[in-house]
């Protein structure tokens, strides 16, 4: 409750002043003439002027208002290190219990942290704090208690506190003097050419107690380099120095490069000891050697397909005149280019990405040693495609050369001539080359073919079958290379649209890309993708058995995940991914990685607990810094402009705010009193003048 005098003028202030001035002038004239009764006239004038000011006695009834304090708890990923979350939970319970006993204080508890599971933007605490105090009147904010490890990336830099005179106290989780090691990839190309070297740079930082620079620790650190899950190098590097790393991209598509530093003695956490990047491998040009042997109606099918792709450099030779042919035609009348056998199959063989034999007939143009060169080329990572015709069933077949060691199918000697429609095999429905091109139920069937080279499958995977289930298209691996074999030469019928045709262009495109090891066409593949806090693991395999994979989180925890079978040979499953960093997925053979958040995010740049980012704000607000390892400080109420912290305690301002709920007004000079006093003063003046 409060009381006092208030003024409510009956006339504007300038008019009252003018009237008072006129009265004063008249009194001054009377004084000059030595008139009597001036005192009483002055009294009457003062009463009238005071009455015009209308003084009132104001009596207010107020309702005290509680102050508001905010407890801001950091829930960012760095709080998961060590016992920080347990410290935070304990501190919250003790603070809530202590503040609950203060009658004139309301408490708001706000939890905030990084932007999503990855913390890509760092810990954003003060956006949440500003939002929490936005609706609190300035006269009621008692202060804030911030429970965090100090790794905050949106702290105000201004010397003055944006929260007014209320104190902001920092209650630090963790322990003083913590140590941490991290690995940082400084520079990495976004893409590289397949078969060419790329160079990236990285460094290892050892962060000791506060006040020491990362490189000041000296020493060395063991580094393990993995490429697509396989260990590529192990080396020891000096701490703090930038190190180059040179690697060769072996395939198109993403190549995941992972670097892992050995742990530091007494290290706080190894969550940031690993870093990974994905470099996209692209092919400069696809170099293809096409050798056409026996002439046939579909001879130009392969040439037209390969020439239509601008990314293909095609070298095409058609053997029209075998060496044994002798028709006495003068050499000067033969407009033919000599077949550079030695140049192609000995000197420059390994410059080609793919070799295609289209109905090749062995006529001793290639010496037997050159076929062995092709075998070695394939086993060392090359690709071979054989489109067979009737000659493959005869004595001049490629199956009678050194290629027999790597060809997945061998001819029986018979050629079947009858109409049939190619069919996708059961395993072909799971293979990415043919699973996407099979006609849907009720759709128009593929056009018919009329020739099938009878043979037996010795290895590989049959994707298409002909009459009686005979292998029609067989794919196989030989060493590091790949082989595709057609047991027919009638694919050109689809290109011509005969009997409705078929997906010859898509089939041959997918086949060529599989031979080139394009990642999206791998029949055995494992992928992992993190999105919106969920890790999705997908495995593609020709094996229909249920698959299980192991998932290793950034903190090192390992769990087993059972995949649910889907169509096209795929199986997938999901699990929550709320921990930032690199997730490793393994199925026993293959390894896949997925990054949650930015691997070099500010949230993981330094895991040590530190007050430095918040020190300017705390000091500007008059708050205090306390380590929770020393215990939760006591809470006291302090008056404005007084010290807000002391030994073992921190204070919250007691503002004493109140709201007026009622007002009682009493006029000090009511009209009747004013009239009585003024007339009395004038009567006294007249009486004095009459004597």
C-alpha positions in Angstrom: 0.0 0.0 0.0 1.1 3.6 -0.7 -0.2 7.2 -0.2 0.7 10.7 -1.4 -0.5 14.0 -2.8 -1.5 14.3 -6.5 -2.5 17.3 -8.5 -5.4 17.5 -10.9 -5.6 21.1 -12.3 -9.1 22.4 -13.1 -7.6 24.7 -15.8 -4.5 24.4 -18.0 -1.3 25.2 -16.2 -0.5 28.3 -18.3 -4.0 29.8 -17.6 -3.6 29.3 -13.9 -0.2 30.9 -14.0 -1.7 33.9 -15.9 -4.5 34.4 -13.4 -2.0 34.1 -10.5 0.2 36.7 -12.2 -2.7 39.2 -12.6 -3.5 38.8 -8.9 0.1 39.3 -8.0 0.3 42.6 -10.0 -2.8 43.9 -8.3 -1.4 43.1 -5.0 1.9 44.8 -6.0 0.0 48.0 -6.9 -1.8 47.9 -3.6 1.5 47.6 -1.8 2.9 50.6 -3.6 -0.1 52.6 -2.5 0.4 51.4 1.1 -3.0 49.9 1.1 -4.3 48.0 4.1 -5.4 44.4 4.3 -2.8 43.2 1.8 -2.0 40.1 3.8 -5.6 38.9 3.8 -6.0 39.7 0.1 -2.8 37.6 -0.6 -4.2 34.8 1.5 -7.4 34.8 -0.5 -5.5 34.8 -3.8 -3.3 31.9 -2.7 -6.4 29.9 -1.6 -8.1 30.4 -5.0 -4.9 29.5 -7.0 -4.3 26.4 -4.9 -8.0 25.4 -5.4 -7.4 25.7 -9.2 -4.5 23.2 -8.9 -7.0 20.8 -7.2 -4.8 18.9 -4.8 -5.9 15.4 -3.9 -4.8 12.8 -1.4 -4.2 9.5 -3.2 -4.3 6.3 -1.4 -3.2 3.2 -3.5 -3.8 -0.5 -2.7 -1.1 -2.7 -4.2 -0.6 -6.5 -4.7 3.0 -7.7 -4.4 4.2 -9.6 -7.5 6.6 -12.6 -7.5 9.9 -12.3 -9.2 10.8 -14.8 -12.0 14.0 -16.8 -12.1 15.1 -19.0 -15.1 17.0 -22.2 -14.9 18.5 -22.9 -18.3 19.8 -26.5 -18.7 22.1 -27.5 -21.6 21.0 -30.7 -23.4 23.4 -30.5 -26.3 25.4 -33.6 -27.4 28.6 -32.4 -25.6 26.7 -32.8 -22.3 26.8 -36.6 -23.0 30.5 -36.7 -22.2 31.5 -38.3 -18.9 29.1 -37.6 -16.0 27.8 -34.2 -17.3 24.2 -35.3 -17.8 24.2 -36.9 -14.3 25.6 -33.6 -12.9 23.0 -31.6 -14.7 20.1 -33.8 -13.4 21.4 -33.6 -9.9 21.8 -29.8 -10.1 18.3 -29.4 -11.4 16.8 -31.4 -8.6 18.7 -29.5 -5.9 18.0 -26.1 -7.5 14.3 -26.8 -7.8 14.1 -28.0 -4.2 16.0 -24.8 -3.0 13.9 -22.4 -5.1 10.6 -24.1 -4.1 11.0 -22.8 -0.6 11.2 -19.1 -1.7 7.6 -17.8 -1.5 8.0 -14.7 -3.6 9.8 -16.4 -6.6 8.5 -18.2 -9.6 10.8 -20.6 -11.5 11.0 -21.4 -15.2 13.0 -24.4 -16.3 14.2 -24.3 -19.9 16.1 -27.1 -21.7 18.0 -26.2 -24.9 20.9 -27.4 -26.8 22.3 -27.9 -30.3 20.3 -27.5 -33.6 19.2 -31.1 -34.1 21.1 -34.3 -33.3 24.2 -33.2 -35.1 24.6 -29.9 -33.5 25.7 -28.5 -36.8 25.3 -24.9 -35.6 26.7 -25.5 -32.2 25.0 -25.1 -28.8 22.3 -22.4 -29.1 21.4 -21.6 -25.5 20.8 -17.9 -25.5 18.2 -18.0 -28.2 16.2 -20.1 -25.7 17.0 -17.8 -22.8 15.9 -14.7 -24.6 12.7 -16.4 -25.6 12.1 -17.5 -22.0 12.5 -14.0 -20.5 10.8 -12.1 -23.4 7.5 -11.9 -21.5 8.9 -11.1 -18.1 8.7 -7.5 -17.1 12.1 -5.9 -16.4 11.1 -5.2 -12.8 10.4 -8.9 -12.1 13.3 -10.8 -13.6 15.4 -12.1 -10.7 18.2 -13.7 -12.7 19.2 -16.9 -14.5 21.0 -20.0 -13.5 22.7 -21.6 -16.6 23.7 -25.3 -16.2 26.1 -26.1 -19.0 29.6 -27.3 -19.9 30.4 -23.9 -21.3 30.6 -25.0 -24.9 28.1 -22.4 -26.1 28.2 -20.8 -29.5 25.6 -18.0 -29.4 26.8 -16.2 -26.2 26.5 -12.4 -26.3 29.8 -10.6 -26.8 28.6 -7.2 -25.6 30.1 -5.8 -22.4 26.6 -4.9 -21.1 24.2 -7.7 -20.2 21.2 -7.9 -22.5 19.1 -9.1 -19.5 19.3 -5.9 -17.5 20.6 -5.7 -13.9 19.5 -9.3 -13.1 22.5 -11.6 -12.6 23.3 -14.6 -14.9 25.1 -17.3 -13.0 27.1 -20.1 -14.7 27.0 -23.6 -13.1 29.6 -25.6 -15.0 29.3 -29.4 -15.5 32.4 -31.5 -16.1 35.8 -31.2 -14.4 38.5 -28.5 -14.5 41.6 -29.4 -16.4 40.1 -31.9 -18.9 42.1 -33.2 -21.9 40.8 -33.9 -25.4 42.2 -35.0 -28.7 40.5 -34.4 -32.1 41.3 -34.9 -35.7 40.4 -32.2 -38.2 40.3 -32.6 -42.0 41.4 -29.2 -43.3 41.1 -29.6 -47.1 39.5 -32.2 -49.3 38.4 -32.2 -52.9 34.7 -32.7 -53.7 35.4 -35.1 -56.5 38.3 -36.8 -58.3 38.9 -38.9 -61.4 38.8 -42.6 -61.1 42.2 -44.1 -61.3 43.8 -40.8 -60.4 45.3 -39.5 -57.1 43.7 -37.1 -54.8 45.3 -35.3 -51.9 43.6 -34.1 -48.7 45.2 -32.6 -45.6 44.4 -33.1 -41.9 45.9 -32.4 -38.5 45.6 -33.8 -35.0 45.0 -31.5 -32.1 45.7 -32.3 -28.4 43.9 -29.8 -26.2 45.2 -29.8 -22.6 44.0 -27.7 -19.7 42.8 -24.1 -20.2 45.4 -21.7 -21.6 47.4 -24.0 -23.8 47.3 -23.9 -27.6 46.5 -27.2 -29.4 50.0 -27.6 -31.0 51.8 -26.7 -27.8 51.5 -30.2 -26.4 54.0 -31.7 -29.0 54.3 -35.4 -29.3 53.0 -37.8 -31.9 49.7 -39.6 -32.6 48.9 -42.9 -34.3 46.6 -42.5 -37.3 44.6 -45.2 -39.1 43.3 -44.5 -42.6 40.3 -46.5 -43.9 39.0 -46.3 -47.4 35.4 -47.7 -47.8 35.9 -49.6 -44.5 39.2 -51.2 -45.4 42.4 -50.2 -43.7 44.5 -48.3 -46.3 47.4 -47.0 -44.1 48.7 -46.7 -40.6 51.2 -44.1 -39.7 52.4 -41.9 -36.8 52.2 -38.1 -37.3 53.3 -35.1 -35.2 50.5 -33.5 -33.2 49.4 -30.0 -34.4 51.1 -30.2 -37.8 49.1 -30.3 -41.0 49.6 -33.7 -42.8 49.0 -34.5 -46.5 47.3 -37.7 -47.5 47.3 -39.0 -51.1 45.0 -41.7 -52.3 43.9 -43.2 -55.6 40.1 -43.4 -56.3 39.4 -46.9 -57.4 35.8 -46.7 -58.5 33.1 -44.2 -59.5 30.7 -42.9 -57.0 31.3 -41.9 -53.3 34.6 -43.2 -51.7 34.4 -42.8 -48.0 37.7 -41.9 -46.4 37.9 -42.3 -42.6 40.7 -41.1 -40.4 41.0 -42.2 -36.8 43.5 -41.0 -34.2 44.6 -43.1 -31.3 43.3 -42.1 -27.9 45.2 -39.6 -25.7 46.1 -40.7 -22.2 43.3 -39.7 -19.8 41.3 -38.3 -22.7 37.9 -36.9 -22.0 36.2 -38.7 -24.9 37.1 -40.3 -28.3 33.9 -39.1 -30.0 35.9 -36.6 -32.0 38.9 -38.8 -32.7 37.4 -39.8 -36.0 36.6 -37.8 -39.1 35.3 -39.0 -42.4 34.7 -37.4 -45.8 33.2 -38.7 -49.0 34.9 -38.0 -52.3 32.8 -38.6 -55.4 34.7 -40.5 -58.1 33.9 -39.6 -61.7 35.2 -41.1 -64.9 36.9 -38.8 -67.3 35.9 -40.8 -70.3 34.8 -44.4 -70.7 37.3 -46.0 -73.2 35.7 -49.0 -74.9 37.3 -51.4 -77.5 34.7 -53.1 -79.7 35.9 -55.9 -81.9 33.2 -57.2 -84.3 34.0 -60.6 -85.9 31.5 -62.5 -88.0 29.2 -60.1 -89.9 25.5 -60.3 -88.9 22.4 -58.1 -89.0 22.8 -56.7 -85.5 26.5 -55.8 -85.9 25.9 -52.1 -85.6 23.7 -52.4 -82.4 26.6 -52.3 -80.1 28.3 -49.5 -82.1 25.2 -47.3 -82.2 24.6 -47.8 -78.5 28.1 -46.9 -77.5 28.5 -44.0 -79.9 25.2 -42.5 -78.6 26.9 -41.9 -75.2 29.0 -38.7 -75.2 31.0 -40.0 -72.2 32.3 -43.0 -74.3 35.4 -43.0 -76.4 34.9 -45.9 -78.8 37.5 -47.8 -80.7 35.8 -50.1 -83.1 37.3 -52.7 -85.5 35.4 -55.0 -87.7 37.3 -58.0 -89.1 36.1 -58.2 -92.7 39.1 -59.9 -94.2 40.8 -62.7 -92.3 44.4 -63.4 -93.1 43.7 -66.8 -94.8 41.4 -65.1 -97.4 43.1 -65.0 -100.8 41.1 -63.8 -103.7 44.0 -62.1 -105.6 42.6 -58.6 -104.9 45.5 -56.1 -105.4 46.5 -54.5 -102.1 46.2 -51.0 -103.6 42.5 -51.7 -104.1 41.9 -52.7 -100.5 40.7 -49.6 -98.6 41.1 -51.2 -95.2 42.9 -50.1 -92.1 45.3 -52.7 -90.8 44.2 -54.2 -87.5 46.8 -52.9 -84.9 46.9 -56.1 -82.9 50.0 -55.5 -80.9 49.1 -51.9 -80.2 45.7 -52.8 -78.9 46.3 -56.1 -77.1 49.8 -55.6 -75.7 50.8 -52.0 -75.6 47.6 -50.1 -74.8 45.3 -52.9 -73.6 45.1 -51.6 -70.0 44.0 -48.1 -71.2 40.6 -49.5 -72.0 37.8 -49.7 -69.4 35.8 -52.3 -71.4 36.5 -54.8 -74.2 33.5 -56.1 -76.2 33.8 -59.1 -78.5 30.7 -59.2 -80.8 30.5 -62.6 -82.6 34.2 -62.9 -82.7 35.5 -65.9 -84.7 39.0 -67.2 -83.9 41.0 -66.9 -87.1 44.4 -66.6 -85.7 44.4 -62.8 -86.0 45.1 -62.7 -82.2 47.9 -64.9 -81.1 47.1 -67.1 -78.1 49.4 -65.0 -75.8 47.1 -62.0 -76.4 44.1 -63.9 -75.1 46.1 -64.6 -72.0 46.8 -60.8 -71.8 43.0 -60.2 -71.8 42.6 -62.8 -69.0 45.2 -61.0 -66.9 43.6 -57.6 -67.8 40.3 -58.8 -66.5 41.6 -60.3 -63.3 43.4 -57.1 -62.6 40.2 -55.1 -62.7 39.2 -54.8 -66.4 35.8 -55.6 -67.9 34.9 -58.0 -70.7 31.6 -58.5 -72.6 31.1 -61.4 -75.0 28.1 -61.5 -77.3 28.1 -65.0 -78.8 26.7 -66.3 -82.0 26.7 -69.7 -83.7 30.5 -69.6 -84.0 30.8 -69.9 -80.2 29.5 -73.5 -80.6 32.1 -74.4 -83.1 35.8 -75.2 -83.1 36.8 -71.5 -83.7 35.0 -70.4 -80.5 36.4 -68.0 -77.9 35.7 -70.9 -75.5 38.7 -72.7 -77.1 41.1 -69.9 -76.1 42.6 -68.9 -72.8 39.4 -66.9 -72.2 37.8 -70.2 -71.2 39.3 -69.8 -67.8 37.2 -66.8 -67.0 34.1 -67.2 -69.2 31.1 -68.2 -67.0 29.4 -70.4 -69.6 30.7 -72.9 -72.1 28.9 -74.1 -75.3 27.8 -77.7 -75.7 28.1 -77.6 -79.5 24.5 -77.1 -80.3 22.7 -74.0 -81.6 18.9 -73.9 -80.9 16.8 -72.1 -83.5 13.2 -71.6 -82.3 11.2 -68.6 -81.2 11.3 -67.8 -77.5 10.9 -64.9 -75.1 13.8 -64.1 -72.8 12.8 -64.4 -69.2 14.3 -62.9 -66.1 15.5 -65.6 -63.7 14.7 -65.7 -60.0 18.1 -64.4 -59.1 17.8 -61.8 -61.9 14.8 -60.3 -60.1 17.2 -59.5 -57.3 20.0 -58.2 -59.5 20.0 -54.4 -60.2 20.8 -54.9 -63.9 17.6 -56.8 -64.7 15.3 -56.2 -61.7 14.1 -52.8 -62.9 13.5 -53.8 -66.5 11.2 -56.9 -66.1 7.8 -56.2 -67.5 5.1 -55.8 -64.8 2.2 -58.3 -64.5 -0.3 -57.7 -67.3 2.1 -55.6 -69.4 3.1 -56.3 -73.0 5.6 -59.1 -73.1 9.0 -58.7 -74.6 9.6 -59.4 -78.2 10.8 -62.9 -79.3 14.3 -64.0 -80.1 15.1 -67.0 -82.3 18.6 -68.2 -81.5 20.1 -69.7 -78.4 23.6 -71.1 -78.0 23.2 -74.1 -75.8 25.6 -74.3 -73.0 26.3 -75.0 -69.4 26.9 -72.4 -66.7 30.2 -73.0 -64.9 30.2 -69.9 -62.7 28.6 -66.6 -62.2 25.0 -65.4 -62.0 22.4 -66.1 -64.7 20.1 -63.0 -65.2 18.2 -64.0 -68.3 17.1 -67.5 -69.4 16.2 -68.9 -72.8 14.2 -72.0 -73.8 14.2 -74.8 -71.2 15.9 -72.4 -68.7 19.2 -72.3 -70.6 21.5 -69.5 -69.5 21.1 -66.5 -71.8 22.9 -63.7 -70.0 25.4 -64.6 -67.3 27.5 -62.2 -65.2 30.6 -63.1 -63.3 33.5 -61.8 -61.3 37.1 -62.8 -62.2 39.6 -61.5 -59.7 39.1 -57.8 -59.5 37.4 -57.6 -62.9 34.0 -58.5 -64.3 32.6 -60.4 -67.2 29.2 -60.4 -69.0 28.3 -63.1 -71.5 25.4 -63.3 -73.9 24.6 -66.8 -75.3 22.8 -65.2 -78.3 23.3 -62.6 -81.0 19.6 -61.6 -81.3 19.5 -58.6 -79.0 19.4 -56.5 -82.1 15.8 -57.7 -82.7 14.7 -55.6 -79.7 16.5 -52.6 -81.2 14.6 -53.0 -84.4 11.3 -53.2 -82.6 10.5 -56.7 -83.9 7.5 -58.3 -82.2 7.1 -55.3 -80.0 10.8 -55.1 -79.2 12.2 -54.8 -75.6 14.3 -52.7 -73.3 17.6 -53.3 -75.2 19.0 -49.8 -74.6 18.3 -49.9 -70.8 19.5 -53.4 -70.5 22.8 -52.8 -72.3 23.3 -49.5 -70.5 22.9 -51.1 -67.1 25.1 -53.9 -68.2 27.9 -51.6 -69.3 27.6 -49.6 -66.0 27.7 -52.8 -64.0 30.9 -53.8 -65.8 32.2 -50.3 -64.9 31.5 -51.0 -61.2 29.0 -48.1 -60.9 27.9 -48.2 -57.2 24.2 -48.0 -57.9 24.3 -51.2 -59.8 26.3 -53.3 -57.3 24.4 -56.6 -56.6 26.0 -56.8 -53.2 25.9 -53.4 -51.5 25.4 -51.9 -48.1 24.3 -48.3 -47.6 23.5 -46.1 -44.6 21.8 -42.7 -44.6 21.1 -40.4 -41.7 18.2 -38.0 -42.0 16.0 -36.2 -39.5 17.4 -38.0 -36.5 16.9 -41.5 -38.1 19.5 -43.9 -39.5 18.3 -45.9 -42.5 20.4 -49.0 -43.3 19.8 -50.8 -46.6 21.4 -53.9 -47.9 21.1 -55.3 -51.4 22.0 -58.9 -52.0 21.4 -61.9 -54.3 21.0 -64.0 -51.1 17.4 -64.1 -50.0 18.2 -65.1 -46.4 17.3 -62.5 -43.7 20.2 -60.2 -43.1 21.5 -58.7 -39.9 24.0 -55.9 -39.6 26.0 -54.4 -36.7 25.8 -50.6 -36.1 28.6 -48.8 -34.2 27.6 -45.4 -32.9 30.1 -42.5 -32.6 30.6 -43.2 -28.9 31.5 -46.8 -29.7 28.3 -48.6 -28.7 27.5 -51.6 -30.9 24.0 -52.9 -31.7 22.6 -55.5 -34.0 19.9 -54.6 -36.5 17.8 -57.1 -38.4 16.8 -55.9 -41.9 13.3 -56.4 -43.3 13.2 -57.9 -46.8 11.8 -55.7 -49.6 11.5 -55.9 -53.3 14.4 -56.2 -55.8 16.8 -57.9 -53.5 16.7 -55.1 -50.9 16.3 -55.3 -47.2 16.2 -52.3 -44.9 15.7 -51.1 -41.3 15.8 -47.9 -39.3 16.9 -46.9 -35.8 17.1 -43.6 -34.0 20.3 -41.6 -34.5 20.4 -38.8 -31.9 24.2 -38.9 -31.3 26.3 -36.7 -33.6 29.2 -38.1 -35.4 30.0 -41.1 -37.7 27.9 -44.2 -37.7 29.6 -47.4 -39.0 27.4 -50.2 -40.4 28.9 -53.7 -41.2 27.4 -56.9 -42.5 30.5 -59.0 -42.1 31.8 -58.2 -45.6 30.9 -54.6 -46.5 31.0 -51.4 -44.4 28.9 -48.3 -44.8 29.1 -45.0 -43.1 26.6 -42.3 -42.3 27.3 -38.9 -40.7 24.8 -37.4 -38.3 25.3 -33.7 -38.3 28.5 -32.0 -39.3 31.5 -34.1 -38.4 33.6 -31.0 -37.8 30.8 -29.2 -36.1 31.5 -26.6 -33.4 29.7 -28.8 -31.0 32.5 -31.4 -31.3 35.4 -29.1 -31.9 36.3 -28.9 -28.2 34.8 -31.2 -25.6 36.4 -29.7 -22.6 34.2 -27.9 -20.0 35.2 -24.2 -20.0 33.7 -20.9 -18.7 35.4 -18.7 -21.3 32.6 -18.3 -23.8 30.2 -17.2 -21.1 32.6 -15.2 -18.9 32.0 -11.8 -20.5 28.2 -12.1 -20.0 28.5 -13.4 -16.5 30.8 -10.6 -15.4 28.7 -7.9 -17.1 25.6 -9.1 -15.3 27.3 -9.3 -11.9 26.8 -13.1 -11.8 29.2 -15.8 -10.7 30.9 -18.9 -12.1 30.8 -22.1 -10.1 31.8 -25.7 -10.9 29.2 -28.3 -10.0 32.1 -30.7 -9.2 32.4 -28.5 -6.0 28.7 -28.9 -5.2 25.6 -26.9 -6.0 25.8 -23.4 -4.5 23.2 -22.2 -2.1 20.6 -19.7 -3.3 20.0 -16.3 -1.6 17.7 -13.3 -2.4 19.7 -10.1 -2.8 18.7 -6.4 -3.0 19.3 -4.5 -6.3 22.7 -3.0 -6.6 24.1 -5.4 -4.0 26.6 -8.2 -4.6 24.9 -11.1 -6.3 27.3 -13.9 -5.2 29.6 -14.9 -2.4 31.5 -17.9 -1.1 29.3 -20.9 -1.5 26.2 -19.0 -2.7 24.7 -17.2 -5.6 22.0 -14.6 -5.4 18.7 -13.8 -7.2 17.5 -10.2 -7.2 14.6 -9.3 -4.9 12.9 -6.6 -7.0 9.8 -5.9 -4.8 7.5 -5.4 -7.8 3.8 -4.8 -7.1 0.6 -4.2 -9.1 -2.0 -1.4 -8.1 -5.3 -3.1 -7.5 -7.3 -0.1 -6.0 -7.1 3.8 -5.7 -8.9 6.0 -3.2 -8.8 9.8 -3.9 -9.8 12.6 -1.4 -9.9 16.3 -2.5 -7.9 18.5 -0.1 -9.8 21.7 -1.0 -13.4 20.9 -1.8 -15.5 23.7 -3.2 -17.3 24.5 0.0 -14.0 24.7 2.0 -12.4 26.8 -0.7 -15.3 29.2 -0.8 -15.4 29.5 3.0 -11.7 30.2 3.3 -11.6 32.7 0.4 -14.6 34.7 1.6 -13.3 34.7 5.1 -9.9 36.1 3.9 -11.7 38.8 1.8 -13.9 39.7 4.8 -10.9 40.1 7.0 -9.3 42.3 4.3 -12.4 44.6 4.1 -12.5 44.8 7.9 -8.9 45.8 8.0 -9.4 48.5 5.4 -12.4 50.0 7.2 -10.4 50.8 10.4 
